[in-house]
Amino acid sequence: MAEGYLLGYDIGSSFIKAALIEVETGQLVASASSPENEMEIISPESGWAEQNPEVWWENLKTATNILKQRYIEKLQNVVAIGISYQMHGLVCVDKNLNVLRPAIIWCDSRAVEIGEEVFHSLGEEVCLNRLLNSPGNFTASKLKWVMENEYDVYKRIYKIMLPGDYIAAKLTSEIFTTQSGLSEGILWDFIDQKQADIILKYYNISPSLIPDVVPTFHVQGYVTKEVAGELGVRPGIPVSYRAGDQPNNALSLKVLQPGEVAATAGTSGVVYGVVDKPISDKRSRINTFVHVNHNHIDPRYGVLLCINGTGILNSWLKRNIVSFGNETLSYNQMNRFAELIPAGSEGLIILPFGNGAERTLLNKNIGGAICNLDFNIHTKAHLLRAGQEGIAFAMKYGTEIMSNLGMEIKNIRAGNSNLFLSQLFCEAFATITNSMITLYDTDGAQGAARGAGIGAKIYSCFDDAFIGLKNVKVIEPNIKKRDNYLEAYLKWYSCLKKFIDEGEKND
């Protein structure tokens, strides 16, 4: 096994994270993130969500420079780089890699109607068989929106890229994508096993706009001399892995085989299960993509449940409920205050759906809501608890869809970060889903670093890449509180159904 270090980047919508892992031990040496406060999501109109890709790149350099200040020698001994990135985004560039407009990111809802129209026009059976999903508001539909509404931009596009493709191109000056990446953009044909000409033809999109495909684990380019000087690494280091944040989170937790399940609760909340046969939901409330270790002999697919408004709800509560000028509670303090309130939040209900169209709600954007607020009973602590319970209940609602498609969810792996740092959230989620949750000391940037080691053949197999991965905590369902959580969930579901029904009356 080679000596040296692996560098992983996680390109999120809130922060850019960097992690250095020692090859031989698999131990995290150092990590850094940028900016100090969350990156802005630009929303020029209701339901829109954009970010400037150059901001991702500048924060990547800042995070790396934080590492460089203390670990310059280790950075100079990096032997491979891996990238994890926010899924479903659309980056448009010209031949010189200049960004032509802000990226339309994962939680943007503007292309919902475009995707729904093609779903019905091409035929639901055709879409579900060939694409495994409705085109929805995924990357292909976002590009069609640019064509229809910003044709002056569209006609200047040389290539479209996912966020991770853009970062890889900035590192190497090479423009590629992956099979997994195309599948998440609804640009992969699962029958023909190539880019989805059926959707490109329908949208009248030139296939030349789609980058060439490289394997997920593979040398995908080499860091240029100019970039190496900026980052403090050696020129010529291979970029040897890229994957969307949720497949990569599964990799970081060693969720690779059928029946294994990973979860996250960052800006969005996700449950991601691996299967060996393609699964599609006729209503496209959950989505199936190519998993990182997919191949023709042993196919692997990731079935993804996503709730847009999870950690962003917790962040909203922090900014707007418990902040006073320069004084604010930390997330740990918020968790402790929430724990003072009994399960069920004494009837207070929060629907965490205020971050764009929700797939589990048939791409409806019902907005967030606070229900049953009683001025004589409820306090800020009730709001904090109801927020975390609402997130757990929304994820429970989604796992029921997965279970109805034949997926058994009994053991869930997650990183010891974000909302999983909250004992309350872990207890609520484990109890209401009747699952055991195992937390691991890892994150997306570390997963990307391990992926780079696999892609550069520094590790001879997947098992070798997970040396040093340790679980730190196991949370089992709280049997004593199960009835309380079930009662609270049923009230939450009843509230959700009223909002959905009211929305359908107004449509």
Kinemage of the C-alpha trace (Angstrom):
@kinemage 1
@onewidth
@group {chain A} dominant
@subgroup {mainchain}
@vectorlist {calphas} color= white
{ca met a 1} P 0.000 0.000 0.000
{ca ala a 2} L 1.371 3.401 -0.974
{ca glu a 3} L 2.422 5.928 1.620
{ca gly a 4} L 1.045 9.434 1.638
{ca tyr a 5} L -2.302 11.124 2.020
{ca leu a 6} L -5.651 11.348 0.268
{ca leu a 7} L -7.473 14.656 -0.144
{ca gly a 8} L -11.259 14.687 -0.290
{ca tyr a 9} L -13.570 17.592 -1.063
{ca asp a 10} L -17.278 17.816 -0.300
{ca ile a 11} L -19.000 20.514 -2.365
{ca gly a 12} L -22.152 21.219 -0.407
{ca ser a 13} L -24.725 23.971 -0.725
{ca ser a 14} L -23.888 25.267 2.764
{ca phe a 15} L -20.151 24.656 3.105
{ca ile a 16} L -17.143 23.366 1.198
{ca lys a 17} L -15.256 20.785 3.249
{ca ala a 18} L -11.781 19.360 2.800
{ca ala a 19} L -10.331 16.291 4.536
{ca leu a 20} L -6.861 14.753 4.636
{ca ile a 21} L -6.690 11.008 5.298
{ca glu a 22} L -3.545 8.979 5.830
{ca val a 23} L -3.424 6.145 3.305
{ca glu a 24} L -1.856 3.517 5.541
{ca thr a 25} L -4.101 3.929 8.609
{ca gly a 26} L -7.239 5.439 7.107
{ca gln a 27} L -7.171 7.990 9.913
{ca leu a 28} L -8.370 11.545 9.486
{ca val a 29} L -5.359 13.834 9.802
{ca ala a 30} L -7.100 17.162 9.409
{ca ser a 31} L -10.226 18.772 8.018
{ca ala a 32} L -11.393 22.286 7.267
{ca ser a 33} L -14.448 24.015 5.876
{ca ser a 34} L -15.329 27.337 4.318
{ca pro a 35} L -17.000 29.787 4.643
{ca glu a 36} L -17.458 30.443 8.359
{ca asn a 37} L -21.173 31.046 7.817
{ca glu a 38} L -23.312 29.136 5.350
{ca met a 39} L -23.074 30.009 1.665
{ca glu a 40} L -25.976 31.998 0.341
{ca ile a 41} L -28.634 30.327 -1.773
{ca ile a 42} L -29.856 32.977 -4.209
{ca ser a 43} L -33.609 32.960 -4.847
{ca pro a 44} L -34.536 35.596 -7.480
{ca glu a 45} L -38.078 34.221 -7.578
{ca ser a 46} L -40.165 31.965 -5.356
{ca gly a 47} L -39.077 28.340 -5.757
{ca trp a 48} L -35.766 29.248 -7.405
{ca ala a 49} L -32.405 28.308 -5.903
{ca glu a 50} L -29.065 29.295 -7.416
{ca gln a 51} L -25.414 29.525 -6.416
{ca asn a 52} L -22.377 30.874 -8.220
{ca pro a 53} L -19.974 27.997 -9.021
{ca glu a 54} L -17.006 30.361 -8.668
{ca val a 55} L -18.015 30.755 -5.010
{ca trp a 56} L -17.643 26.977 -4.560
{ca trp a 57} L -14.176 27.151 -6.094
{ca glu a 58} L -13.045 30.097 -3.981
{ca asn a 59} L -14.225 28.385 -0.806
{ca leu a 60} L -12.493 25.176 -1.855
{ca lys a 61} L -9.250 27.124 -2.103
{ca thr a 62} L -9.902 28.758 1.281
{ca ala a 63} L -10.576 25.419 2.981
{ca thr a 64} L -7.411 23.978 1.445
{ca asn a 65} L -5.380 26.979 2.554
{ca ile a 66} L -6.577 26.406 6.126
{ca leu a 67} L -5.070 22.922 5.891
{ca lys a 68} L -1.946 24.324 4.256
{ca gln a 69} L -1.232 26.620 7.189
{ca arg a 70} L -0.564 23.630 9.463
{ca tyr a 71} L -0.076 20.661 7.173
{ca ile a 72} L 1.880 21.916 4.172
{ca glu a 73} L 4.202 18.884 4.140
{ca lys a 74} L 1.269 16.462 4.233
{ca leu a 75} L -0.498 18.344 1.433
{ca gln a 76} L 2.640 18.016 -0.661
{ca asn a 77} L 2.426 14.256 -0.118
{ca val a 78} L -1.169 13.918 -1.322
{ca val a 79} L -1.341 11.069 -3.844
{ca ala a 80} L -4.953 11.347 -5.060
{ca ile a 81} L -7.976 13.647 -4.839
{ca gly a 82} L -11.679 12.766 -4.667
{ca ile a 83} L -14.804 14.900 -4.976
{ca ser a 84} L -18.261 14.666 -3.463
{ca tyr a 85} L -20.816 17.201 -4.608
{ca gln a 86} L -24.399 18.439 -4.235
{ca met a 87} L -26.499 16.450 -6.683
{ca his a 88} L -28.776 17.507 -9.569
{ca gly a 89} L -27.263 20.946 -10.174
{ca leu a 90} L -26.779 22.524 -13.593
{ca val a 91} L -23.543 24.357 -14.414
{ca cys a 92} L -23.256 25.880 -17.911
{ca val a 93} L -19.805 26.805 -19.263
{ca asp a 94} L -18.217 28.000 -22.484
{ca lys a 95} L -15.089 26.528 -24.112
{ca asn a 96} L -12.840 28.442 -21.709
{ca leu a 97} L -14.652 27.028 -18.659
{ca asn a 98} L -16.269 30.392 -17.967
{ca val a 99} L -19.570 30.054 -16.112
{ca leu a 100} L -22.413 31.470 -18.200
{ca arg a 101} L -25.029 31.830 -15.449
{ca pro a 102} L -25.416 30.907 -11.771
{ca ala a 103} L -25.842 27.184 -11.176
{ca ile a 104} L -29.439 26.033 -10.799
{ca ile a 105} L -29.073 23.800 -7.748
{ca trp a 106} L -30.780 20.713 -6.358
{ca cys a 107} L -33.672 22.372 -4.477
{ca asp a 108} L -34.716 24.654 -7.338
{ca ser a 109} L -38.322 24.062 -8.443
{ca arg a 110} L -38.623 26.068 -11.660
{ca ala a 111} L -38.495 23.068 -14.010
{ca val a 112} L -41.153 20.942 -12.295
{ca glu a 113} L -43.821 21.584 -14.933
{ca ile a 114} L -41.339 20.924 -17.749
{ca gly a 115} L -40.478 17.534 -16.273
{ca glu a 116} L -44.089 16.647 -15.588
{ca glu a 117} L -45.059 17.448 -19.170
{ca val a 118} L -42.438 15.126 -20.662
{ca phe a 119} L -43.321 12.422 -18.114
{ca his a 120} L -46.856 12.333 -19.471
{ca ser a 121} L -46.005 13.006 -23.132
{ca leu a 122} L -43.308 10.363 -23.470
{ca gly a 123} L -45.352 8.065 -21.275
{ca glu a 124} L -44.930 7.154 -17.650
{ca glu a 125} L -44.093 3.546 -18.488
{ca val a 126} L -41.376 4.583 -20.947
{ca cys a 127} L -39.816 7.022 -18.470
{ca leu a 128} L -39.913 4.595 -15.557
{ca asn a 129} L -38.482 1.731 -17.640
{ca arg a 130} L -35.710 3.673 -19.360
{ca leu a 131} L -34.959 6.495 -16.903
{ca leu a 132} L -36.321 4.904 -13.677
{ca asn a 133} L -37.730 8.325 -12.796
{ca ser a 134} L -39.878 11.171 -13.983
{ca pro a 135} L -37.605 13.870 -15.442
{ca gly a 136} L -39.113 16.102 -12.737
{ca asn a 137} L -37.020 19.140 -11.896
{ca phe a 138} L -33.716 17.332 -12.386
{ca thr a 139} L -30.751 18.538 -14.434
{ca ala a 140} L -32.114 17.717 -17.911
{ca ser a 141} L -35.311 19.653 -17.236
{ca lys a 142} L -33.350 22.569 -15.808
{ca leu a 143} L -31.368 22.752 -19.050
{ca lys a 144} L -34.609 22.774 -21.028
{ca trp a 145} L -35.753 25.710 -18.872
{ca val a 146} L -32.569 27.605 -19.789
{ca met a 147} L -33.211 26.866 -23.477
{ca glu a 148} L -36.768 28.193 -23.256
{ca asn a 149} L -36.139 31.208 -21.053
{ca glu a 150} L -32.504 32.249 -21.580
{ca tyr a 151} L -31.750 31.269 -25.138
{ca asp a 152} L -28.910 33.794 -25.385
{ca val a 153} L -27.205 31.833 -22.592
{ca tyr a 154} L -28.153 28.441 -24.011
{ca lys a 155} L -26.633 29.073 -27.432
{ca arg a 156} L -23.260 29.914 -25.814
{ca ile a 157} L -23.044 26.658 -23.827
{ca tyr a 158} L -20.112 24.414 -24.687
{ca lys a 159} L -20.803 21.810 -22.002
{ca ile a 160} L -23.198 21.359 -19.123
{ca met a 161} L -21.858 19.906 -15.916
{ca leu a 162} L -22.910 18.758 -12.497
{ca pro a 163} L -21.277 20.649 -9.602
{ca gly a 164} L -18.653 17.936 -9.107
{ca asp a 165} L -17.820 17.895 -12.807
{ca tyr a 166} L -17.155 21.637 -12.601
{ca ile a 167} L -14.820 21.310 -9.612
{ca ala a 168} L -12.948 18.448 -11.304
{ca ala a 169} L -12.595 20.596 -14.423
{ca lys a 170} L -11.213 23.486 -12.364
{ca leu a 171} L -8.623 21.117 -10.874
{ca thr a 172} L -7.608 19.398 -14.114
{ca ser a 173} L -8.888 21.489 -17.073
{ca glu a 174} L -10.600 18.272 -18.257
{ca ile a 175} L -14.393 18.130 -18.678
{ca phe a 176} L -15.958 14.742 -17.918
{ca thr a 177} L -18.937 13.289 -16.119
{ca thr a 178} L -19.865 9.825 -14.834
{ca gln a 179} L -22.574 7.252 -15.434
{ca ser a 180} L -23.814 7.801 -11.888
{ca gly a 181} L -23.830 11.548 -12.483
{ca leu a 182} L -25.844 11.297 -15.689
{ca ser a 183} L -28.363 9.045 -13.951
{ca glu a 184} L -28.940 11.654 -11.240
{ca gly a 185} L -29.586 14.258 -13.938
{ca ile a 186} L -32.103 11.880 -15.621
{ca leu a 187} L -29.720 11.759 -18.554
{ca trp a 188} L -28.932 8.016 -18.430
{ca asp a 189} L -30.838 5.292 -20.295
{ca phe a 190} L -30.908 2.183 -18.101
{ca ile a 191} L -31.994 -0.040 -21.013
{ca asp a 192} L -29.432 1.069 -23.610
{ca gln a 193} L -26.767 1.749 -20.935
{ca lys a 194} L -25.744 5.090 -22.411
{ca gln a 195} L -26.740 8.726 -22.298
{ca ala a 196} L -30.495 9.127 -22.584
{ca asp a 197} L -31.018 10.097 -26.212
{ca ile a 198} L -34.748 9.729 -25.645
{ca ile a 199} L -34.844 12.741 -23.302
{ca leu a 200} L -32.274 14.743 -25.277
{ca lys a 201} L -34.291 14.280 -28.462
{ca tyr a 202} L -37.555 15.224 -26.790
{ca tyr a 203} L -36.026 18.379 -25.329
{ca asn a 204} L -34.156 19.102 -28.594
{ca ile a 205} L -30.875 19.237 -26.680
{ca ser a 206} L -27.694 18.533 -28.635
{ca pro a 207} L -25.848 15.442 -27.320
{ca ser a 208} L -22.621 17.405 -27.810
{ca leu a 209} L -23.462 19.425 -24.676
{ca ile a 210} L -23.052 16.319 -22.514
{ca pro a 211} L -19.470 15.613 -21.359
{ca asp a 212} L -17.774 12.311 -22.105
{ca val a 213} L -18.255 9.645 -19.433
{ca val a 214} L -15.482 8.297 -17.199
{ca pro a 215} L -15.793 5.635 -14.472
{ca thr a 216} L -16.573 6.799 -10.943
{ca phe a 217} L -13.389 5.138 -9.649
{ca his a 218} L -10.790 6.043 -12.243
{ca val a 219} L -8.058 8.569 -12.989
{ca gln a 220} L -10.191 11.364 -14.448
{ca gly a 221} L -7.484 13.964 -14.959
{ca tyr a 222} L -4.453 15.455 -13.237
{ca val a 223} L -4.110 18.619 -11.184
{ca thr a 224} L -2.609 21.388 -13.307
{ca lys a 225} L 0.572 23.208 -12.360
{ca glu a 226} L -1.263 26.492 -11.805
{ca val a 227} L -3.896 24.971 -9.510
{ca ala a 228} L -1.298 22.928 -7.634
{ca gly a 229} L 0.514 26.152 -6.777
{ca glu a 230} L -2.683 27.696 -5.421
{ca leu a 231} L -3.590 24.661 -3.299
{ca gly a 232} L -0.156 23.659 -2.060
{ca val a 233} L -0.179 20.176 -3.610
{ca arg a 234} L 2.121 18.669 -6.228
{ca pro a 235} L 1.139 19.087 -9.888
{ca gly a 236} L 0.069 15.932 -11.673
{ca ile a 237} L -1.871 14.416 -8.761
{ca pro a 238} L -4.766 12.331 -10.131
{ca val a 239} L -8.366 13.268 -9.521
{ca ser a 240} L -9.615 9.705 -9.287
{ca tyr a 241} L -13.152 9.770 -7.893
{ca arg a 242} L -16.280 11.880 -8.068
{ca ala a 243} L -19.822 11.152 -6.913
{ca gly a 244} L -22.968 12.932 -5.829
{ca asp a 245} L -23.220 13.638 -2.128
{ca gln a 246} L -25.714 10.885 -1.306
{ca pro a 247} L -24.025 8.002 -3.182
{ca asn a 248} L -20.793 9.295 -1.690
{ca asn a 249} L -22.281 9.405 1.801
{ca ala a 250} L -23.239 5.773 1.339
{ca leu a 251} L -19.670 5.011 0.258
{ca ser a 252} L -18.260 6.836 3.287
{ca leu a 253} L -20.374 4.545 5.505
{ca lys a 254} L -19.471 1.421 3.518
{ca val a 255} L -23.041 1.056 2.286
{ca leu a 256} L -22.366 -0.842 -0.924
{ca gln a 257} L -24.377 -4.063 -0.879
{ca pro a 258} L -28.093 -4.821 -1.363
{ca gly a 259} L -30.098 -4.194 1.805
{ca glu a 260} L -27.658 -1.707 3.298
{ca val a 261} L -29.027 1.762 4.106
{ca ala a 262} L -27.417 5.146 4.729
{ca ala a 263} L -28.941 8.388 5.961
{ca thr a 264} L -28.021 12.056 6.237
{ca ala a 265} L -29.666 15.048 7.858
{ca gly a 266} L -27.765 18.085 6.656
{ca thr a 267} L -29.397 20.843 4.630
{ca ser a 268} L -31.656 18.103 3.256
{ca gly a 269} L -32.611 14.794 4.843
{ca val a 270} L -31.947 11.601 2.907
{ca val a 271} L -32.440 7.882 3.291
{ca tyr a 272} L -30.482 5.966 0.652
{ca gly a 273} L -30.740 2.203 0.211
{ca val a 274} L -28.767 -0.087 -2.101
{ca val a 275} L -30.494 -2.691 -4.284
{ca asp a 276} L -29.325 -5.028 -7.054
{ca lys a 277} L -32.373 -4.587 -9.296
{ca pro a 278} L -33.732 -1.287 -10.587
{ca ile a 279} L -36.734 -0.032 -8.613
{ca ser a 280} L -39.065 2.726 -9.739
{ca asp a 281} L -41.944 4.418 -7.976
{ca lys a 282} L -44.851 5.030 -10.361
{ca arg a 283} L -45.380 8.419 -8.748
{ca ser a 284} L -41.643 9.277 -8.639
{ca arg a 285} L -41.761 10.111 -4.945
{ca ile a 286} L -38.453 8.320 -4.484
{ca asn a 287} L -35.710 8.102 -7.109
{ca thr a 288} L -33.295 5.437 -8.290
{ca phe a 289} L -29.815 6.205 -9.587
{ca val a 290} L -26.666 4.279 -10.473
{ca his a 291} L -24.685 3.597 -7.289
{ca val a 292} L -20.938 4.235 -7.144
{ca asn a 293} L -19.957 0.534 -7.331
{ca his a 294} L -22.405 -0.403 -10.098
{ca asn a 295} L -21.182 -2.692 -12.873
{ca his a 296} L -22.793 -4.982 -15.438
{ca ile a 297} L -21.892 -8.169 -13.574
{ca asp a 298} L -22.985 -7.009 -10.106
{ca pro a 299} L -25.416 -4.139 -10.662
{ca arg a 300} L -25.929 -1.737 -7.781
{ca tyr a 301} L -28.561 0.961 -7.643
{ca gly a 302} L -29.183 3.605 -5.019
{ca val a 303} L -32.813 4.259 -4.066
{ca leu a 304} L -33.021 7.780 -2.696
{ca leu a 305} L -35.604 9.438 -0.495
{ca cys a 306} L -35.014 13.185 -0.127
{ca ile a 307} L -36.674 15.755 2.138
{ca asn a 308} L -35.472 19.215 1.087
{ca gly a 309} L -36.272 21.110 4.271
{ca thr a 310} L -34.430 19.390 7.133
{ca gly a 311} L -31.252 20.980 8.435
{ca ile a 312} L -32.290 24.192 6.730
{ca leu a 313} L -35.326 24.248 9.061
{ca asn a 314} L -33.047 23.857 12.069
{ca ser a 315} L -30.880 26.652 10.683
{ca trp a 316} L -33.974 28.843 10.185
{ca leu a 317} L -35.002 28.275 13.807
{ca lys a 318} L -31.492 29.208 14.905
{ca arg a 319} L -31.464 32.451 12.926
{ca asn a 320} L -35.018 33.566 13.569
{ca ile a 321} L -36.170 32.084 16.864
{ca val a 322} L -33.156 31.901 19.195
{ca ser a 323} L -30.933 34.704 17.869
{ca phe a 324} L -30.857 38.188 19.365
{ca gly a 325} L -28.373 40.500 17.681
{ca asn a 326} L -24.944 39.018 18.280
{ca glu a 327} L -26.253 36.551 20.854
{ca thr a 328} L -27.457 33.190 19.664
{ca leu a 329} L -27.730 29.644 20.903
{ca ser a 330} L -25.405 27.012 19.486
{ca tyr a 331} L -26.918 23.926 17.915
{ca asn a 332} L -25.881 21.935 20.993
{ca gln a 333} L -27.725 24.398 23.229
{ca met a 334} L -30.760 24.195 20.948
{ca asn a 335} L -30.709 20.417 21.282
{ca arg a 336} L -30.583 20.630 25.078
{ca phe a 337} L -33.518 23.056 25.220
{ca ala a 338} L -35.548 20.836 22.893
{ca glu a 339} L -34.921 17.836 25.167
{ca leu a 340} L -36.766 19.633 27.999
{ca ile a 341} L -40.045 19.141 26.113
{ca pro a 342} L -41.827 15.751 26.079
{ca ala a 343} L -42.191 13.633 22.952
{ca gly a 344} L -44.944 15.042 20.772
{ca ser a 345} L -44.095 18.662 21.631
{ca glu a 346} L -47.395 18.958 23.532
{ca gly a 347} L -49.352 19.091 20.290
{ca leu a 348} L -47.174 21.563 18.376
{ca ile a 349} L -46.505 20.440 14.805
{ca ile a 350} L -44.001 21.680 12.233
{ca leu a 351} L -44.092 20.651 8.570
{ca pro a 352} L -40.491 20.994 7.269
{ca phe a 353} L -41.377 21.656 3.631
{ca gly a 354} L -40.159 25.191 3.032
{ca asn a 355} L -37.232 24.558 0.698
{ca gly a 356} L -38.741 24.015 -2.728
{ca ala a 357} L -40.820 21.302 -4.371
{ca glu a 358} L -40.771 18.035 -2.431
{ca arg a 359} L -40.472 14.770 -4.339
{ca thr a 360} L -42.306 12.773 -1.666
{ca leu a 361} L -45.221 15.202 -2.072
{ca leu a 362} L -45.405 14.674 -5.859
{ca asn a 363} L -43.204 17.711 -6.510
{ca lys a 364} L -45.624 20.038 -4.732
{ca asn a 365} L -44.237 23.063 -2.906
{ca ile a 366} L -46.609 23.373 0.060
{ca gly a 367} L -44.204 25.476 2.116
{ca gly a 368} L -43.262 25.046 5.740
{ca ala a 369} L -45.893 25.378 8.458
{ca ile a 370} L -46.283 25.670 12.230
{ca cys a 371} L -49.567 24.125 13.347
{ca asn a 372} L -51.539 24.046 16.610
{ca leu a 373} L -49.530 26.865 18.193
{ca asp a 374} L -50.972 27.584 21.661
{ca phe a 375} L -49.808 30.912 23.108
{ca asn a 376} L -50.509 29.681 26.652
{ca ile a 377} L -48.408 26.513 26.403
{ca his a 378} L -45.764 26.626 23.719
{ca thr a 379} L -42.318 28.173 24.069
{ca lys a 380} L -39.200 28.436 21.957
{ca ala a 381} L -38.156 25.051 23.299
{ca his a 382} L -41.388 23.543 21.941
{ca leu a 383} L -40.592 25.006 18.512
{ca leu a 384} L -37.104 23.507 18.615
{ca arg a 385} L -38.420 20.078 19.543
{ca ala a 386} L -41.307 20.214 17.058
{ca gly a 387} L -38.799 21.131 14.342
{ca gln a 388} L -36.653 18.058 14.960
{ca glu a 389} L -39.670 15.791 15.313
{ca gly a 390} L -41.159 17.215 12.116
{ca ile a 391} L -37.970 16.337 10.234
{ca ala a 392} L -37.947 12.803 11.659
{ca phe a 393} L -41.629 12.384 10.766
{ca ala a 394} L -41.085 13.641 7.206
{ca met a 395} L -38.326 11.077 6.761
{ca lys a 396} L -40.582 8.399 8.263
{ca tyr a 397} L -43.271 9.354 5.734
{ca gly a 398} L -40.741 8.759 2.957
{ca thr a 399} L -39.473 5.443 4.308
{ca glu a 400} L -43.028 4.113 4.156
{ca ile a 401} L -42.913 4.669 0.390
{ca met a 402} L -39.619 2.761 0.223
{ca ser a 403} L -41.045 -0.067 2.330
{ca asn a 404} L -44.064 -0.348 0.038
{ca leu a 405} L -41.643 -0.910 -2.850
{ca gly a 406} L -40.124 -3.875 -1.032
{ca met a 407} L -37.180 -2.268 0.767
{ca glu a 408} L -36.656 -3.402 4.350
{ca ile a 409} L -35.246 -0.628 6.519
{ca lys a 410} L -34.123 -1.990 9.857
{ca asn a 411} L -30.485 -0.920 10.171
{ca ile a 412} L -29.400 2.572 9.167
{ca arg a 413} L -25.855 3.965 9.065
{ca ala a 414} L -25.167 7.677 9.367
{ca gly a 415} L -22.278 10.031 9.979
{ca asn a 416} L -21.968 11.496 13.464
{ca ser a 417} L -22.724 15.025 12.273
{ca asn a 418} L -25.456 17.595 11.617
{ca leu a 419} L -28.830 16.578 13.082
{ca phe a 420} L -27.487 13.149 14.007
{ca leu a 421} L -25.526 14.960 16.730
{ca ser a 422} L -28.887 15.476 18.434
{ca gln a 423} L -29.862 12.636 20.754
{ca leu a 424} L -33.471 13.794 20.469
{ca phe a 425} L -33.492 13.547 16.678
{ca cys a 426} L -31.775 10.157 16.711
{ca glu a 427} L -34.253 8.804 19.252
{ca ala a 428} L -37.262 10.158 17.356
{ca phe a 429} L -36.043 8.842 14.003
{ca ala a 430} L -35.033 5.413 15.335
{ca thr a 431} L -38.260 4.976 17.287
{ca ile a 432} L -40.739 6.093 14.644
{ca thr a 433} L -39.034 3.983 11.926
{ca asn a 434} L -38.347 1.070 14.323
{ca ser a 435} L -34.739 1.012 13.125
{ca met a 436} L -31.358 0.714 14.755
{ca ile a 437} L -29.077 3.616 13.832
{ca thr a 438} L -25.301 3.247 13.885
{ca leu a 439} L -23.281 6.441 13.788
{ca tyr a 440} L -19.794 6.536 12.284
{ca asp a 441} L -17.009 9.056 12.672
{ca thr a 442} L -16.918 10.062 9.029
{ca asp a 443} L -18.329 12.589 6.574
{ca gly a 444} L -18.596 13.279 2.852
{ca ala a 445} L -15.111 14.734 2.477
{ca gln a 446} L -13.571 11.676 4.138
{ca gly a 447} L -15.648 9.416 1.899
{ca ala a 448} L -14.377 11.299 -1.161
{ca ala a 449} L -10.800 10.833 0.033
{ca arg a 450} L -11.298 7.074 0.431
{ca gly a 451} L -12.956 6.971 -2.989
{ca ala a 452} L -9.884 8.651 -4.472
{ca gly a 453} L -7.720 5.900 -2.994
{ca ile a 454} L -9.886 3.267 -4.671
{ca gly a 455} L -9.952 5.097 -8.006
{ca ala a 456} L -6.181 5.562 -8.085
{ca lys a 457} L -5.725 1.855 -7.198
{ca ile a 458} L -3.891 2.811 -4.025
{ca tyr a 459} L -6.300 0.472 -2.266
{ca ser a 460} L -6.595 -2.925 -3.909
{ca cys a 461} L -10.238 -3.435 -2.868
{ca phe a 462} L -13.106 -1.699 -1.137
{ca asp a 463} L -12.415 -3.373 2.199
{ca asp a 464} L -8.889 -1.954 2.289
{ca ala a 465} L -10.258 1.554 1.771
{ca phe a 466} L -12.256 1.412 4.995
{ca ile a 467} L -9.378 0.807 7.330
{ca gly a 468} L -9.813 3.196 10.245
{ca leu a 469} L -13.593 3.591 9.852
{ca lys a 470} L -15.129 3.326 13.331
{ca asn a 471} L -18.649 3.453 14.672
{ca val a 472} L -19.096 5.752 17.643
{ca lys a 473} L -22.669 5.193 18.768
{ca val a 474} L -25.699 2.944 18.343
{ca ile a 475} L -29.243 4.244 18.877
{ca glu a 476} L -32.063 1.769 19.283
{ca pro a 477} L -35.807 2.497 19.250
{ca asn a 478} L -37.118 3.787 22.585
{ca ile a 479} L -39.795 1.225 23.362
{ca lys a 480} L -41.157 3.237 26.287
{ca lys a 481} L -41.833 6.244 24.068
{ca arg a 482} L -42.970 4.364 20.963
{ca asp a 483} L -46.670 5.021 21.554
{ca asn a 484} L -45.998 8.719 22.194
{ca tyr a 485} L -44.076 9.064 18.938
{ca leu a 486} L -46.665 7.078 16.983
{ca glu a 487} L -49.478 9.287 18.291
{ca ala a 488} L -47.470 12.412 17.454
{ca tyr a 489} L -46.681 11.086 13.975
{ca leu a 490} L -50.328 10.381 13.202
{ca lys a 491} L -51.245 13.943 14.225
{ca trp a 492} L -48.391 15.257 12.072
{ca tyr a 493} L -49.571 13.162 9.111
{ca ser a 494} L -53.142 14.407 9.538
{ca cys a 495} L -51.867 17.996 9.447
{ca leu a 496} L -49.803 17.266 6.332
{ca lys a 497} L -52.787 15.697 4.577
{ca lys a 498} L -54.905 18.798 5.248
{ca phe a 499} L -52.246 21.012 3.627
{ca ile a 500} L -51.980 18.724 0.595
{ca asp a 501} L -55.770 18.501 0.195
{ca glu a 502} L -56.129 22.264 0.520
{ca gly a 503} L -53.442 22.767 -2.111
{ca glu a 504} L -55.221 20.429 -4.528
{ca lys a 505} L -58.473 22.383 -4.069
{ca asn a 506} L -56.664 25.591 -4.994
{ca asp a 507} L -54.939 24.123 -8.070
